[in-house]
Amino acid sequence: GDLGFGQVVARRGVAIAIEKARAQGLSAVTLKRTNHVGRLADWAETAAAHGLIAMVWVNAPMSLNVAPWGGAARRLGTNPHAIAIPGPGGTVAMSHDFATSVVAEGKLKVKFNRGEKAAPGIMIDAAGHPSTDPREFYADPPGALLTAGEHKGYGLSLAVEILAGILSGTGAARPTPGAVQNGTLIICLDPMRFLPPGDFHAQVAELFGFVRSAPLAPGAKEILVPGEPEARMERERRAVGVPLDDETWRQLRECASEAGAV
């Protein structure tokens, strides 16, 4: 990647993974030393739209912001994982993209820019005490995000360091400061090597239907499949636009001015 635009490198990487999986039934592609590859679901969904099951893992070895389980300082990145399942006719049946921290740092940054408190259980301050103040996360010394599911998210985060970081040659989390870089592992497999397309899609639909048939918990309105909230939000934002807080808009204008774009 030569620290180039991560989205450009990731688009090429998933195209290679799709081509190889179509030919062989299974593929694994790594990306080394790219800049931020962006939303992982984009790449998993790209493969799913071609009829493949796709999994993507990413680490950021010099952009640490998450404390290990039981720790009080940053030692890991948010280390996201994504999986997408194909639907019939080039659709995406399910798309699940999540950080191994309780939330991605971007969500905390939005709270910081808005001057709002974070929800409990998301972060700790520099001394390891629970905090709801995003300012303590960005203080000196800084706070840290917590892993999702406590020790479970911690274990998964370590696995992502190995899968995406070490296997790609980018390396795992380390104290060395430097430019933002991602290590990425993309795995695609063709479900049609296991069973006919009609059977696969019918069983996936049957599974989702059975899950949705559960009685609703108090206060719940419906049972959704991963990816449905994001798909609904995308349609809404394309129709009415993307809301931005004043501070984020100021930062965007400042960057554009520095780049001579305004």
C-alpha positions, 0 to 999 in steps of 0.5 A: 500500500505504500501508505497510499489511500486505503480505499483505493488499495482495498478496492483492488484487494477485494477485486483480487479476492473475488476473482480468486474465490470465483476460480478456486472457491476460496481466497485470502488476500492481505493488504500491507501498510495502507492508509485508512481503508474506511468502512469494512462493510463496503468491501465485504458487501462488494464481495457478497454482491458477487455471490461470495461470503466475505470476512475482513479484519483490520488492525492499526498497529501505531494508532492505539486507543483501546485498553486490554482487558484488565489494563489501564492504558492503550495497547490495541486498536479498535480492530474491526471485523466484518462479514457479509452474506450474499442474497439472491440476485446480487443482493446482500442478505446480511452485513455485520461490521463492528469494532472489537471495542465497545464503540469505534473511536469516531463515535466518541469523537462525535460526542467530543465535538458536540460537547456531549457525555459518552454512555457509561461502559465505553471508556476509562480515564488515564488512571483506569477509572470508568469515565463518560467524559470524552475530554478525558479520552483525548487528554494528556495522558489519554484515556482509553476505550474498552473492549466489547464483551469484556474479555471476549472482545479483548481475545477477538482484538488480539486475534485481529492483530495476528490475522490482519497485522502479522499475516499481512506483514504490517505488524501487530500493535507496538509502542512505536509512533508513526503514520496511520497504517492498516494491515488487512486480511480479506477472506472470500468463499463461494457458498455454491461449492457447498450447496446449490444457490437456491438451497443456500438462499432458502436456508438463510431466509428460513433462519432469518424468518425463524429469528424474527418470529421471536416475541418482542422484548418490552420496548422493542419494535422489531427484530432486525438482521445485521446491516438493516439499520445501516441500509435504512440510514443510507437510504434516508441520508441519500434522500435528505443529506448527512447532518454534521455538527458545527465543529466537524463542519469547521474541521472539514472546511479547515482541511479543505482550505489547507488543501486549496479546495475552497 
